[in-house]
Amino acid sequence: MIANLVLSPPIAFPVLLLACGLLYMGLGGLTLKKKGFVEGLTKPYACGEEQIDVVQTDYGQFLPFAFFFTILHVVALMVTSVPIDTLGSYLIAVLYLLGALAGLSILYRS
């Protein structure tokens, strides 16, 4: 009876929250901290770049691969989840594969 009461969410959550807070405060002394004022803490983080010119990334080469990855994984999920019992479901899987091939041919047309 007492074990069920202690494991109930309204009791367990505050107990675990208190335990995590005590661990956070207790282990906080083990961290490496610099003493005094650190100038970099007041500057915005810019990936180590100090110059004003901002580098613009180009996703033109990445997006076709991301779409390829997405299409193939969705096709794999759909085809492998087709039930074995019915012939109609195989037809749906084949149509899905043909649609994916059409999509990939459009994606990588030259």
N, CA, C and O atoms as CSV, one atom per row, in Angstrom:
chain,resi,resn,atom,element,x,y,z
A,1,MET,N,N,0.814,-1.190,0.000
A,1,MET,CA,C,0.000,0.000,0.000
A,1,MET,C,C,0.863,1.262,0.000
A,1,MET,O,O,0.606,2.187,-0.770
A,2,ILE,N,N,1.881,1.304,0.856
A,2,ILE,CA,C,2.745,2.477,0.930
A,2,ILE,C,C,3.597,2.584,-0.338
A,2,ILE,O,O,3.865,3.691,-0.805
A,3,ALA,N,N,4.030,1.437,-0.907
A,3,ALA,CA,C,4.836,1.458,-2.131
A,3,ALA,C,C,4.022,2.034,-3.287
A,3,ALA,O,O,4.558,2.786,-4.101
A,4,ASN,N,N,2.750,1.698,-3.371
A,4,ASN,CA,C,1.910,2.251,-4.428
A,4,ASN,C,C,1.711,3.750,-4.245
A,4,ASN,O,O,1.661,4.491,-5.227
A,5,LEU,N,N,1.599,4.198,-3.016
A,5,LEU,CA,C,1.424,5.616,-2.743
A,5,LEU,C,C,2.687,6.405,-3.107
A,5,LEU,O,O,2.594,7.495,-3.671
A,6,VAL,N,N,3.859,5.863,-2.790
A,6,VAL,CA,C,5.119,6.549,-3.075
A,6,VAL,C,C,5.381,6.600,-4.577
A,6,VAL,O,O,5.967,7.563,-5.071
A,7,LEU,N,N,4.951,5.573,-5.304
A,7,LEU,CA,C,5.188,5.536,-6.743
A,7,LEU,C,C,4.120,6.275,-7.551
A,7,LEU,O,O,4.222,6.345,-8.776
A,8,SER,N,N,3.117,6.818,-6.901
A,8,SER,CA,C,2.093,7.552,-7.629
A,8,SER,C,C,2.689,8.874,-8.136
A,8,SER,O,O,3.515,9.469,-7.444
A,9,PRO,N,N,2.297,9.342,-9.311
A,9,PRO,CA,C,2.896,10.543,-9.892
A,9,PRO,C,C,2.827,11.802,-9.026
A,9,PRO,O,O,3.804,12.550,-9.004
A,10,PRO,N,N,1.739,12.079,-8.317
A,10,PRO,CA,C,1.739,13.305,-7.499
A,10,PRO,C,C,2.761,13.282,-6.358
A,10,PRO,O,O,3.173,14.338,-5.879
A,11,ILE,N,N,3.165,12.107,-5.926
A,11,ILE,CA,C,4.174,12.013,-4.862
A,11,ILE,C,C,5.569,11.858,-5.460
A,11,ILE,O,O,6.519,12.483,-4.988
A,12,ALA,N,N,5.699,11.027,-6.499
A,12,ALA,CA,C,7.013,10.721,-7.064
A,12,ALA,C,C,7.632,11.934,-7.758
A,12,ALA,O,O,8.843,12.134,-7.675
A,13,PHE,N,N,6.829,12.743,-8.437
A,13,PHE,CA,C,7.389,13.878,-9.169
A,13,PHE,C,C,8.073,14.891,-8.250
A,13,PHE,O,O,9.212,15.266,-8.531
A,14,PRO,N,N,7.442,15.353,-7.170
A,14,PRO,CA,C,8.154,16.305,-6.296
A,14,PRO,C,C,9.385,15.695,-5.626
A,14,PRO,O,O,10.384,16.379,-5.408
A,15,VAL,N,N,9.305,14.408,-5.303
A,15,VAL,CA,C,10.459,13.760,-4.670
A,15,VAL,C,C,11.633,13.713,-5.646
A,15,VAL,O,O,12.763,14.027,-5.271
A,16,LEU,N,N,11.376,13.327,-6.888
A,16,LEU,CA,C,12.441,13.276,-7.885
A,16,LEU,C,C,12.927,14.674,-8.259
A,16,LEU,O,O,14.116,14.863,-8.514
A,17,LEU,N,N,12.038,15.644,-8.296
A,17,LEU,CA,C,12.440,17.014,-8.571
A,17,LEU,C,C,13.370,17.533,-7.472
A,17,LEU,O,O,14.369,18.193,-7.761
A,18,LEU,N,N,13.048,17.240,-6.241
A,18,LEU,CA,C,13.902,17.631,-5.124
A,18,LEU,C,C,15.252,16.928,-5.191
A,18,LEU,O,O,16.286,17.546,-4.937
A,19,ALA,N,N,15.250,15.629,-5.533
A,19,ALA,CA,C,16.505,14.882,-5.644
A,19,ALA,C,C,17.382,15.443,-6.758
A,19,ALA,O,O,18.595,15.570,-6.590
A,20,CYS,N,N,16.778,15.779,-7.891
A,20,CYS,CA,C,17.552,16.357,-8.990
A,20,CYS,C,C,18.099,17.733,-8.619
A,20,CYS,O,O,19.237,18.055,-8.958
A,21,GLY,N,N,17.315,18.535,-7.937
A,21,GLY,CA,C,17.784,19.843,-7.498
A,21,GLY,C,C,18.947,19.737,-6.526
A,21,GLY,O,O,19.903,20.508,-6.612
A,22,LEU,N,N,18.872,18.782,-5.598
A,22,LEU,CA,C,19.981,18.579,-4.656
A,22,LEU,C,C,21.238,18.108,-5.380
A,22,LEU,O,O,22.340,18.549,-5.052
A,23,LEU,N,N,21.088,17.213,-6.364
A,23,LEU,CA,C,22.241,16.773,-7.149
A,23,LEU,C,C,22.843,17.928,-7.936
A,23,LEU,O,O,24.064,18.049,-8.024
A,24,TYR,N,N,21.993,18.776,-8.507
A,24,TYR,CA,C,22.463,19.919,-9.277
A,24,TYR,C,C,23.267,20.875,-8.397
A,24,TYR,O,O,24.337,21.337,-8.791
A,25,MET,N,N,22.751,21.168,-7.212
A,25,MET,CA,C,23.465,22.076,-6.317
A,25,MET,C,C,24.698,21.418,-5.727
A,25,MET,O,O,25.725,22.073,-5.550
A,26,GLY,N,N,24.611,20.129,-5.420
A,26,GLY,CA,C,25.748,19.443,-4.809
A,26,GLY,C,C,26.897,19.230,-5.768
A,26,GLY,O,O,28.058,19.340,-5.373
A,27,LEU,N,N,26.599,18.928,-7.020
A,27,LEU,CA,C,27.659,18.682,-7.995
A,27,LEU,C,C,28.095,19.943,-8.714
A,27,LEU,O,O,29.028,19.897,-9.516
A,28,GLY,N,N,27.451,21.060,-8.451
A,28,GLY,CA,C,27.828,22.318,-9.088
A,28,GLY,C,C,29.211,22.788,-8.685
A,28,GLY,O,O,29.845,23.529,-9.437
A,29,GLY,N,N,29.691,22.389,-7.542
A,29,GLY,CA,C,31.030,22.776,-7.096
A,29,GLY,C,C,32.133,22.064,-7.847
A,29,GLY,O,O,33.291,22.476,-7.763
A,30,LEU,N,N,31.817,21.019,-8.572
A,30,LEU,CA,C,32.834,20.277,-9.312
A,30,LEU,C,C,33.111,20.859,-10.701
A,30,LEU,O,O,34.034,20.413,-11.382
A,31,THR,N,N,32.330,21.839,-11.123
A,31,THR,CA,C,32.521,22.411,-12.447
A,31,THR,C,C,33.695,23.380,-12.460
A,31,THR,O,O,34.060,23.953,-11.433
A,32,LEU,N,N,34.275,23.551,-13.634
A,32,LEU,CA,C,35.373,24.500,-13.798
A,32,LEU,C,C,34.790,25.863,-14.118
A,32,LEU,O,O,34.112,26.035,-15.131
A,33,LYS,N,N,35.050,26.817,-13.266
A,33,LYS,CA,C,34.541,28.168,-13.472
A,33,LYS,C,C,35.706,29.137,-13.444
A,33,LYS,O,O,36.615,29.021,-12.622
A,34,LYS,N,N,35.662,30.105,-14.365
A,34,LYS,CA,C,36.682,31.140,-14.358
A,34,LYS,C,C,36.281,32.220,-13.368
A,34,LYS,O,O,35.109,32.580,-13.263
A,35,LYS,N,N,37.240,32.717,-12.664
A,35,LYS,CA,C,36.956,33.754,-11.681
A,35,LYS,C,C,37.115,35.115,-12.323
A,35,LYS,O,O,38.018,35.334,-13.131
A,36,GLY,N,N,36.245,36.012,-11.963
A,36,GLY,CA,C,36.306,37.363,-12.500
A,36,GLY,C,C,35.436,37.503,-13.744
A,36,GLY,O,O,34.692,36.596,-14.117
A,37,PHE,N,N,35.553,38.660,-14.365
A,37,PHE,CA,C,34.741,38.977,-15.541
A,37,PHE,C,C,35.370,38.366,-16.791
A,37,PHE,O,O,36.574,38.499,-17.012
A,38,VAL,N,N,34.572,37.710,-17.593
A,38,VAL,CA,C,35.022,37.151,-18.866
A,38,VAL,C,C,34.347,37.938,-19.970
A,38,VAL,O,O,33.119,38.012,-20.025
A,39,GLU,N,N,35.159,38.538,-20.867
A,39,GLU,CA,C,34.621,39.431,-21.881
A,39,GLU,C,C,33.732,38.702,-22.884
A,39,GLU,O,O,32.756,39.279,-23.363
A,40,GLY,N,N,34.037,37.475,-23.207
A,40,GLY,CA,C,33.283,36.747,-24.219
A,40,GLY,C,C,31.865,36.414,-23.815
A,40,GLY,O,O,31.046,36.093,-24.675
A,41,LEU,N,N,31.549,36.480,-22.537
A,41,LEU,CA,C,30.205,36.135,-22.097
A,41,LEU,C,C,29.163,37.165,-22.519
A,41,LEU,O,O,27.975,36.852,-22.597
A,42,THR,N,N,29.594,38.370,-22.786
A,42,THR,CA,C,28.641,39.403,-23.171
A,42,THR,C,C,28.470,39.516,-24.692
A,42,THR,O,O,27.596,40.250,-25.152
A,43,LYS,N,N,29.284,38.807,-25.476
A,43,LYS,CA,C,29.197,38.869,-26.933
A,43,LYS,C,C,28.285,37.753,-27.438
A,43,LYS,O,O,28.205,36.691,-26.820
A,44,PRO,N,N,27.597,37.987,-28.557
A,44,PRO,CA,C,26.792,36.908,-29.143
A,44,PRO,C,C,27.691,35.846,-29.754
A,44,PRO,O,O,28.773,36.152,-30.255
A,45,TYR,N,N,27.244,34.602,-29.712
A,45,TYR,CA,C,28.026,33.506,-30.263
A,45,TYR,C,C,27.896,33.494,-31.774
A,45,TYR,O,O,26.784,33.474,-32.303
A,46,ALA,N,N,29.024,33.506,-32.476
A,46,ALA,CA,C,29.010,33.532,-33.933
A,46,ALA,C,C,29.913,32.448,-34.492
A,46,ALA,O,O,30.577,32.669,-35.505
A,47,CYS,N,N,29.956,31.297,-33.869
A,47,CYS,CA,C,30.743,30.148,-34.351
A,47,CYS,C,C,32.225,30.475,-34.464
A,47,CYS,O,O,32.906,29.928,-35.331
A,48,GLY,N,N,32.723,31.323,-33.641
A,48,GLY,CA,C,34.134,31.661,-33.655
A,48,GLY,C,C,34.516,32.672,-34.711
A,48,GLY,O,O,35.701,32.973,-34.862
A,49,GLU,N,N,33.565,33.206,-35.445
A,49,GLU,CA,C,33.864,34.170,-36.497
A,49,GLU,C,C,33.841,35.578,-35.924
A,49,GLU,O,O,32.883,35.972,-35.258
A,50,GLU,N,N,34.882,36.316,-36.182
A,50,GLU,CA,C,34.965,37.678,-35.670
A,50,GLU,C,C,34.642,38.713,-36.746
A,50,GLU,O,O,34.304,39.850,-36.416
A,51,GLN,N,N,34.740,38.342,-38.035
A,51,GLN,CA,C,34.509,39.327,-39.083
A,51,GLN,C,C,33.021,39.598,-39.247
A,51,GLN,O,O,32.176,38.833,-38.783
A,52,ILE,N,N,32.723,40.698,-39.916
A,52,ILE,CA,C,31.344,41.135,-40.093
A,52,ILE,C,C,30.651,40.337,-41.189
A,52,ILE,O,O,29.445,40.104,-41.104
A,53,ASP,N,N,31.391,39.908,-42.227
A,53,ASP,CA,C,30.798,39.160,-43.331
A,53,ASP,C,C,30.249,37.823,-42.822
A,53,ASP,O,O,30.960,37.046,-42.185
A,54,VAL,N,N,28.997,37.579,-43.112
A,54,VAL,CA,C,28.348,36.361,-42.664
A,54,VAL,C,C,28.342,35.364,-43.819
A,54,VAL,O,O,28.018,35.718,-44.953
A,55,VAL,N,N,28.699,34.129,-43.525
A,55,VAL,CA,C,28.717,33.088,-44.540
A,55,VAL,C,C,27.302,32.547,-44.702
A,55,VAL,O,O,26.673,32.142,-43.724
A,56,GLN,N,N,26.805,32.541,-45.922
A,56,GLN,CA,C,25.480,32.005,-46.221
A,56,GLN,C,C,25.658,30.581,-46.737
A,56,GLN,O,O,26.334,30.361,-47.741
A,57,THR,N,N,25.060,29.630,-46.060
A,57,THR,CA,C,25.174,28.246,-46.494
A,57,THR,C,C,24.246,27.979,-47.668
A,57,THR,O,O,23.196,28.607,-47.802
A,58,ASP,N,N,24.646,27.039,-48.515
A,58,ASP,CA,C,23.875,26.681,-49.693
A,58,ASP,C,C,23.339,25.261,-49.498
A,58,ASP,O,O,24.105,24.302,-49.409
A,59,TYR,N,N,22.018,25.145,-49.433
A,59,TYR,CA,C,21.395,23.840,-49.248
A,59,TYR,C,C,20.986,23.210,-50.574
A,59,TYR,O,O,20.256,22.219,-50.589
A,60,GLY,N,N,21.444,23.768,-51.675
A,60,GLY,CA,C,21.068,23.274,-52.984
A,60,GLY,C,C,21.485,21.836,-53.223
A,60,GLY,O,O,20.768,21.098,-53.899
A,61,GLN,N,N,22.613,21.419,-52.694
A,61,GLN,CA,C,23.065,20.046,-52.855
A,61,GLN,C,C,22.516,19.133,-51.779
A,61,GLN,O,O,22.455,17.919,-51.975
A,62,PHE,N,N,22.119,19.683,-50.663
A,62,PHE,CA,C,21.641,18.859,-49.552
A,62,PHE,C,C,20.193,18.425,-49.728
A,62,PHE,O,O,19.847,17.287,-49.413
A,63,LEU,N,N,19.341,19.318,-50.228
A,63,LEU,CA,C,17.906,19.032,-50.291
A,63,LEU,C,C,17.549,17.830,-51.171
A,63,LEU,O,O,16.679,17.053,-50.776
A,64,PRO,N,N,18.169,17.631,-52.341
A,64,PRO,CA,C,17.831,16.416,-53.095
A,64,PRO,C,C,18.154,15.133,-52.332
A,64,PRO,O,O,17.402,14.162,-52.409
A,65,PHE,N,N,19.248,15.122,-51.607
A,65,PHE,CA,C,19.580,13.934,-50.824
A,65,PHE,C,C,18.606,13.747,-49.667
A,65,PHE,O,O,18.265,12.614,-49.327
A,66,ALA,N,N,18.156,14.835,-49.061
A,66,ALA,CA,C,17.182,14.730,-47.980
A,66,ALA,C,C,15.854,14.192,-48.502
A,66,ALA,O,O,15.233,13.349,-47.855
A,67,PHE,N,N,15.412,14.670,-49.665
A,67,PHE,CA,C,14.176,14.153,-50.251
A,67,PHE,C,C,14.324,12.692,-50.650
A,67,PHE,O,O,13.402,11.899,-50.456
A,68,PHE,N,N,15.481,12.328,-51.209
A,68,PHE,CA,C,15.752,10.940,-51.577
A,68,PHE,C,C,15.655,10.041,-50.340
A,68,PHE,O,O,15.002,8.998,-50.376
A,69,PHE,N,N,16.295,10.442,-49.268
A,69,PHE,CA,C,16.275,9.697,-48.015
A,69,PHE,C,C,14.843,9.548,-47.504
A,69,PHE,O,O,14.444,8.461,-47.086
A,70,THR,N,N,14.074,10.628,-47.533
A,70,THR,CA,C,12.703,10.600,-47.032
A,70,THR,C,C,11.823,9.698,-47.885
A,70,THR,O,O,11.067,8.885,-47.353
A,71,ILE,N,N,11.916,9.834,-49.200
A,71,ILE,CA,C,11.081,9.017,-50.081
A,71,ILE,C,C,11.391,7.544,-49.896
A,71,ILE,O,O,10.473,6.734,-49.772
A,72,LEU,N,N,12.656,7.182,-49.875
A,72,LEU,CA,C,12.996,5.764,-49.750
A,72,LEU,C,C,12.599,5.189,-48.395
A,72,LEU,O,O,12.185,4.032,-48.318
A,73,HIS,N,N,12.714,5.956,-47.350
A,73,HIS,CA,C,12.341,5.424,-46.046
A,73,HIS,C,C,10.824,5.302,-45.894
A,73,HIS,O,O,10.343,4.365,-45.256
A,74,VAL,N,N,10.080,6.217,-46.460
A,74,VAL,CA,C,8.623,6.092,-46.413
A,74,VAL,C,C,8.172,4.910,-47.264
A,74,VAL,O,O,7.262,4.178,-46.877
A,75,VAL,N,N,8.802,4.723,-48.413
A,75,VAL,CA,C,8.472,3.568,-49.257
A,75,VAL,C,C,8.804,2.273,-48.527
A,75,VAL,O,O,8.005,1.336,-48.546
A,76,ALA,N,N,9.957,2.202,-47.890
A,76,ALA,CA,C,10.327,0.995,-47.150
A,76,ALA,C,C,9.329,0.719,-46.029
A,76,ALA,O,O,8.962,-0.433,-45.797
A,77,LEU,N,N,8.893,1.751,-45.342
A,77,LEU,CA,C,7.911,1.571,-44.269
A,77,LEU,C,C,6.584,1.073,-44.816
A,77,LEU,O,O,5.984,0.157,-44.254
A,78,MET,N,N,6.126,1.666,-45.900
A,78,MET,CA,C,4.829,1.289,-46.462
A,78,MET,C,C,4.853,-0.117,-47.066
A,78,MET,O,O,3.910,-0.886,-46.879
A,79,VAL,N,N,5.913,-0.453,-47.780
A,79,VAL,CA,C,5.971,-1.756,-48.444
A,79,VAL,C,C,6.148,-2.880,-47.433
A,79,VAL,O,O,5.551,-3.944,-47.593
A,80,THR,N,N,6.943,-2.670,-46.411
A,80,THR,CA,C,7.148,-3.738,-45.427
A,80,THR,C,C,5.966,-3.896,-44.478
A,80,THR,O,O,5.864,-4.914,-43.793
A,81,SER,N,N,5.081,-2.923,-44.422
A,81,SER,CA,C,3.923,-3.063,-43.534
A,81,SER,C,C,2.684,-3.567,-44.270
A,81,SER,O,O,1.586,-3.539,-43.714
A,82,VAL,N,N,2.841,-4.025,-45.507
A,82,VAL,CA,C,1.715,-4.571,-46.268
A,82,VAL,C,C,1.383,-5.958,-45.717
A,82,VAL,O,O,2.284,-6.784,-45.568
A,83,PRO,N,N,0.122,-6.232,-45.414
A,83,PRO,CA,C,-0.228,-7.557,-44.909
A,83,PRO,C,C,-0.090,-8.621,-46.003
A,83,PRO,O,O,-0.287,-8.340,-47.185
A,84,ILE,N,N,0.246,-9.825,-45.598
A,84,ILE,CA,C,0.505,-10.912,-46.535
A,84,ILE,C,C,-0.793,-11.530,-47.042
A,84,ILE,O,O,-0.794,-12.156,-48.102
A,85,ASP,N,N,-1.880,-11.375,-46.329
A,85,ASP,CA,C,-3.106,-12.120,-46.584
A,85,ASP,C,C,-3.790,-11.795,-47.911
A,85,ASP,O,O,-4.350,-12.696,-48.534
A,86,THR,N,N,-3.765,-10.574,-48.353
A,86,THR,CA,C,-4.588,-10.198,-49.501
A,86,THR,C,C,-3.738,-9.839,-50.706
A,86,THR,O,O,-2.644,-9.291,-50.573
A,87,LEU,N,N,-4.260,-10.155,-51.886
A,87,LEU,CA,C,-3.575,-9.823,-53.125
A,87,LEU,C,C,-3.721,-8.342,-53.453
A,87,LEU,O,O,-2.833,-7.758,-54.073
A,88,GLY,N,N,-4.821,-7.733,-53.048
A,88,GLY,CA,C,-5.044,-6.315,-53.302
A,88,GLY,C,C,-4.022,-5.430,-52.625
A,88,GLY,O,O,-3.675,-4.367,-53.140
A,89,SER,N,N,-3.536,-5.863,-51.471
A,89,SER,CA,C,-2.535,-5.056,-50.774
A,89,SER,C,C,-1.199,-5.090,-51.513
A,89,SER,O,O,-0.430,-4.131,-51.447
A,90,TYR,N,N,-0.918,-6.196,-52.219
A,90,TYR,CA,C,0.298,-6.229,-53.024
A,90,TYR,C,C,0.209,-5.251,-54.183
A,90,TYR,O,O,1.204,-4.628,-54.556
A,91,LEU,N,N,-0.962,-5.118,-54.741
A,91,LEU,CA,C,-1.158,-4.162,-55.825
A,91,LEU,C,C,-0.928,-2.734,-55.329
A,91,LEU,O,O,-0.336,-1.914,-56.031
A,92,ILE,N,N,-1.392,-2.446,-54.135
A,92,ILE,CA,C,-1.171,-1.123,-53.553
A,92,ILE,C,C,0.324,-0.881,-53.319
A,92,ILE,O,O,0.822,0.219,-53.555
A,93,ALA,N,N,1.038,-1.917,-52.852
A,93,ALA,CA,C,2.480,-1.781,-52.617
A,93,ALA,C,C,3.223,-1.541,-53.926
A,93,ALA,O,O,4.141,-0.722,-53.973
A,94,VAL,N,N,2.836,-2.250,-54.995
A,94,VAL,CA,C,3.489,-2.063,-56.298
A,94,VAL,C,C,3.195,-0.663,-56.833
A,94,VAL,O,O,4.085,-0.008,-57.375
A,95,LEU,N,N,1.959,-0.201,-56.686
A,95,LEU,CA,C,1.626,1.157,-57.122
A,95,LEU,C,C,2.407,2.202,-56.317
A,95,LEU,O,O,2.828,3.225,-56.857
A,96,TYR,N,N,2.590,1.938,-55.047
A,96,TYR,CA,C,3.360,2.848,-54.206
A,96,TYR,C,C,4.811,2.894,-54.669
A,96,TYR,O,O,5.414,3.966,-54.726
A,97,LEU,N,N,5.375,1.725,-55.001
A,97,LEU,CA,C,6.742,1.682,-55.514
A,97,LEU,C,C,6.867,2.423,-56.838
A,97,LEU,O,O,7.840,3.146,-57.055
A,98,LEU,N,N,5.886,2.250,-57.726
A,98,LEU,CA,C,5.923,2.958,-59.001
A,98,LEU,C,C,5.816,4.472,-58.791
A,98,LEU,O,O,6.484,5.241,-59.482
A,99,GLY,N,N,4.992,4.893,-57.855
A,99,GLY,CA,C,4.900,6.318,-57.541
A,99,GLY,C,C,6.201,6.860,-56.986
A,99,GLY,O,O,6.599,7.981,-57.302
A,100,ALA,N,N,6.871,6.057,-56.151
A,100,ALA,CA,C,8.151,6.489,-55.595
A,100,ALA,C,C,9.206,6.572,-56.690
A,100,ALA,O,O,10.014,7.501,-56.700
A,101,LEU,N,N,9.209,5.615,-57.611
A,101,LEU,CA,C,10.156,5.673,-58.732
A,101,LEU,C,C,9.898,6.898,-59.604
A,101,LEU,O,O,10.839,7.537,-60.076
A,102,ALA,N,N,8.631,7.223,-59.817
A,102,ALA,CA,C,8.311,8.426,-60.587
A,102,ALA,C,C,8.797,9.678,-59.845
A,102,ALA,O,O,9.351,10.591,-60.458
A,103,GLY,N,N,8.590,9.714,-58.539
A,103,GLY,CA,C,9.061,10.857,-57.742
A,103,GLY,C,C,10.563,10.988,-57.762
A,103,GLY,O,O,11.086,12.098,-57.867
A,104,LEU,N,N,11.279,9.860,-57.662
A,104,LEU,CA,C,12.735,9.909,-57.689
A,104,LEU,C,C,13.263,10.291,-59.071
A,104,LEU,O,O,14.283,10.972,-59.181
A,105,SER,N,N,12.566,9.852,-60.130
A,105,SER,CA,C,13.008,10.242,-61.464
A,105,SER,C,C,12.808,11.746,-61.679
A,105,SER,O,O,13.611,12.383,-62.361
A,106,ILE,N,N,11.763,12.306,-61.114
A,106,ILE,CA,C,11.549,13.751,-61.211
A,106,ILE,C,C,12.595,14.486,-60.374
A,106,ILE,O,O,13.078,15.547,-60.769
A,107,LEU,N,N,12.940,13.923,-59.226
A,107,LEU,CA,C,13.914,14.559,-58.336
A,107,LEU,C,C,15.292,14.631,-58.981
A,107,LEU,O,O,15.992,15.636,-58.856
A,108,TYR,N,N,15.675,13.570,-59.667
A,108,TYR,CA,C,17.025,13.513,-60.240
A,108,TYR,C,C,17.035,13.629,-61.760
A,108,TYR,O,O,17.922,13.077,-62.411
A,109,ARG,N,N,16.080,14.327,-62.328
A,109,ARG,CA,C,16.096,14.506,-63.779
A,109,ARG,C,C,17.231,15.457,-64.150
A,109,ARG,O,O,17.605,16.343,-63.381
A,110,SER,N,N,17.752,15.252,-65.324
A,110,SER,CA,C,18.898,16.089,-65.734
A,110,SER,C,C,18.554,17.026,-66.850
A,110,SER,O,O,19.408,17.789,-67.301
